[in-house]
């Protein structure tokens, strides 16, 4: 089983949607909990489908703040019990009638109102006696060790969070990888890290889901890491695709040169078989150029994410802040390229790019014909 949780900081931005799609494609989660979607119900329902989920419950945002969503695979039996601006609580029924509980939680971001969140946890605790997973962005830490940089955290706030955890008989599932899940993105001595996101579970849940671990996944479109809760950390293998001209290639001047060179050998372009051969040669050359020069965009993104992950792991006192922010920017630019690619493939919101590839090839063909006639 795989569960994904992420404070996405808004899904109105195409970059964030692409980042979410990438997470879902890479890890193939059974459940996804999103906080701070900043979307109304209709908009979130559309995003839900675009990332591959039919089933789910959406709590709409209030203007440009808040918004929750719990999504699950269509072959999973889920019965939502309650929801609010701060949580979505559901019961999952497995084979042979085994039931357990999943709660996506978003702690109040206002410090003076955070106790309301812990009161909500206590209310939820009294409702059912089932194996329980509660995860998300709690907007609080349990000790000073979960913070680096910035002003000292209120001891009273941390104590109240610990008391709520103990009242619910929760245990922290721990984590693998990065120590913190949130960063203020400042540089130097102003940089601050906190572990605001976590997975809390009861002993009964652990007894039924052994070997589950929490992995902190760095994402560049949000200041929060995503949480991946799984017993297997092997990503999905990408499927091999047939050749397709990518509209994003036309952003580079050397794309035209690759096409020209590929057509040089097709001296008798009025012959249908030569045209087919020319197209094949063009496809082969573009594929080679894409791999060696332009670069396979998803692969570039993954490589840069690995670099980013290592930089964050080694960051002490914000010394890597500038380099981290630089690599985040590079990843976001690649996400823009990937967005163009997926816009083309899905033919959704074409933004005028739809026939750019056809027009491009047509222009080159007409030029070639003018050169060979007479």
N, C-alpha and C positions, 0 to 999 in steps of 0.2 A: 504494500500500500504506500501511496505517496500523497502528501498533503502540502500545499503551497500557501503561504500567507505573505501579504505584502502591503505596506502602506505606500501606495503608488503615487501619492501627491497629485492626483488628477489624471484622468484618462481622456481629457479633451485634447491633449497634445499627441499628435501622431507618433512621436518618438516613444512616448510611454506605452502606447498601444503595441508598437512593434516590440518593445522590450518585453511586454507581457506575453505576446505571441511567441517570442523566442524562448522564454522560460517554459511555456506550456509545451512547445515543440520539443525542447531539449529533455524535459523531465517527465512529461506525460503524467501529470498528477491526477488523482481520482477526485480530489477536492481542491478548490481554490477559494481563499478568503481574501477580499480586498477591502482596505479601508481608505478613507479620504478620496473616493472616486471623483467627487465634485461633479456628479452627473445626475440628471433627473432619470426617472425610471425608463422612459422610452429610449433615451440615448444609451443607458447602460444595457438595456435588453439587446440593442444592436451590437454593442461591443462584445457582449456575452457570446453571441453567435459567431462573431468574427474570430474569436479565439478558440472556437471548437466546442462550445458547451450549449446544450439545449436547456438543461434543467438548472434552476437556481432561484434564489430569492434576492430581490434588490430592495435596499432601503435608500430612497432618494436623498440627494443632498439638499441643504437649505441654502439656496443661492449658490455661491462659489465655495461653500465649506461643507465638510462632512461627506456622507454617502458611503454605504457599505454594500457588499455583495458576497453571497456564499454560493458557489457554483459546484455542481457535481456531475459525474458521468451518468449517462442515461440508463446504464444497467445497474445502478445503485439505488436501493430503496431508502429514501430519506423523508422524514416527517418533521417539518419545522414546528417547533413548540412555541417559540416566542421570539420577538425581535424589537429593537429600538434603535435610536441613533448611535448606541454604544455596543450593541451585540446582536448576533443571530445565533439562536440555540436550536439544535435539531437532534433527533434520534435516528440512528442508522440501524437498519435491520439486515444482518448478514444471513448467509445460508444456515439452515437448521434453526432459524429463529433467534440467533444470538443478537442481542441489542447492545449498542453503546452510544455514547453521547459525544457530539462535537459542537463546540462553541467558538465562534470567531468573536474576538473582543477588541474594542478600541477604547482605551482609557481616556478620560477627559483631559484635553490638553491644557486646561486652565488649572493651575496648581491649587487654588483655593476651593475648587469644586471636585478635586480628584477623589475625595472621600465618598462622593456620590457613586463613583464607579465601584469602590470596594463594597459599598452597601448593596449595589446591584449584584455583585459576585455572591454575596451572602444569601440574597434572595434566590438566585439561581441554584445555589447549593442545596437549598431546602426542598427543591421541587422533585428531584428524581434521585434514586440510588442506583446508578448505572456506572460502568467503567466510563471515565470522562477525560476528554482532551479539550483543553481551553487554551487558545493561542491567539497571537496577534500583537499589536502595538499597545502596550499598557501605559505608555507615557510616564513610566516611573522605574526606578531602580531599587534594589533591596539593600545595597550597601555602597559605601564610597569606592570599593574596589571595582565597581561597574561603571566608573567614570574616569576620564582622563582629560585634564585641562579645565579651564573655566572656574567659576566661583564654587564654593562649597555647597553641596546639596543639603536641603533641610533634613535633619535627622528625623524629625517628627513625620514628614511625608514618607520617608523610607520605612519607618517603623509601622505606619498604618498599612502600607502595602504588604509587609511581611505578616502582619496580624491577619489580614484577609486571606492570604495564601494558606496560613496555618488553619484558619477556621474552616476552609474548604477541604482540608486534608490533601492539599496539592503538594506535589514534588516537582521541582524544576527538572525538565528533561535534559538540561545541559546543552552543549553545542560543540560543533567541530569547526575548526578554521578560525576566522576572525573573532577577536574578543568582543568587539562592540558592533552595534547594529545601526547606529545613527551618528552622523557627523554634521557639524554646522558649516562645513565647506570653507571656513576661513583659513588663512595661512599663518605660519609661524606660531608665535606664542598665543595667538587668539583662537587657534584651532581647538575644538572640543569634541570628544567622543563619549557616547553613552550606550549602554545596553538596554534599550527600551523595549525591544521585541523579544518574545520568548514563548516557549510551549510549556504549559503546566498540565500535569496529569495525576490521576489517582493511582494507587497501587494496583487496583483491579484492572485498570487500563494497561499498565505495564505487564501484568500477568498474562494478558491476552495478546499483546502486541510486543513481543520480545525483539530485541536488537534494533529498535527504532532509535534513530539519531536525528538531531537537528543540525542542519548545515546553514551557515550564514552566506548568502550569495550576494556579492556586490553588484548593484545596479546603478547606472550612471544617470538615469532620468529622475531619480528620487534620492533624497538624503538618507533614506532607510535601506538597509539590506533586506532582501527577501528571505523568508524562512522556508527551508525545504525539510519536511519531516518524513523520513524514509528509512527502510531497512536495507536499501540498495542504492549506492551512490553512482551507479553506472548510467550515463546519459543514453538517450535513444540514438541509434545509428541513423544518420541522414540517408534518405533514399536518392539514388542516382536519377537525374532528370535528363530528358531529351533536350537537344539544343533549342534555345529560345533567345531571340534578339532582345537585349535589355535596354529599355529607354534611357536608363541611367548612364549607359556607355556614351551617349551623345553629349554628355557634359564634358567629355575630354576631346581635345582637338585631334589627338593621334588615332582616334577611332576611325575618322574619315580616311586617314592614310592606310590603315590596315585593310579597309574595304577596297580602296583603289588598287593596292598591291595585289590583292586576291583576284581582282578582275582582269589584270594585265594579261594573264595567260589565256583568257577567254576571247581570242581574237575573232571568233565567228559566233558572236553573241546572238545572231538572228536564228541560229540553229537551236531548236528546243533542247537537244541533248547537251549542247555546249552550255546553255543557260543553266540546266540542272547541275552540270559539273561545276560551273562557276559558283553557283549557290552553295554547293557542298564545300568547295574550297574556301569560300568566304566564311562559312560556318566553322570550318576547322581552324582557320586562322584567327577568327574572333575568339573561339574557345581557348586557343593557345595564348592569345594576348590577354584574355581575361584572367587566366591562371597565373601568367608570369609577370604581367605588367600592372593591369588594373587590379587584379587580385580577387579571389573568391570572397565576396563581402562577408557572408556569415563566418567564414573561417578567420578573416581578419578581425572581426568583432570578438570572436572567442579568444584569439591570441592576445588581443589588447586587454580583454577582461582578465586573462591570466596574469598579465603584467600588472594591471591595476590591483588585483588581489594581493600580489606579492609586495607591491609598494605600500598598501595599507597595512599589511601584516608587519612590515618593518618600520612603520611610521612611529616615531617617538617625539613627543613634544611639538608636533606639527612640522617637523623639519622637511618632510616629503610633500607638504601641502601643495606647493606650486606645481610640482611634477604630477601629483595625483589629479589636480584640477585640469592640467593640460591633457592627460590621457583620457579623462572623462569627456572633455570636449571633442577629442578625436573620435571616440566611440560614438558620441551623439551625432557627429557628422556622417559616420558610416551608417548609423541607424536611419538617417535621412535618405541616403542612397538606397538602403534596403526598403524603405517605405515606397520609393518610386518603383522599385522592382515589383513589390507586391501589389501596388496600385495597378500596374500593367497586367499582372497575372490574374488578378481578381476582377479587373475591369470595374472597380468600384471607385466613384469619385475621380474620374479620369483626369480632371484638371487640365484638359487640353493636350495631354501627352499621348492620347490613344493611338493616333495614326502617325506619330512622329517617325516610328521605325519604317512603316510602309512608304511614307513620303521620302525618307532618306534613301532607301534602296531605289525608289523610282527615279529620283534625281540622278543618282549615280548611273543607272541603266541608260537614261536619256543622254547623259554626257558621253557615255561609252559609244552609244549608237551614232551620235554626231561625229565622233572621232573616226569611226570605222566605215561610214558611208562615203562612197565616191572614191 
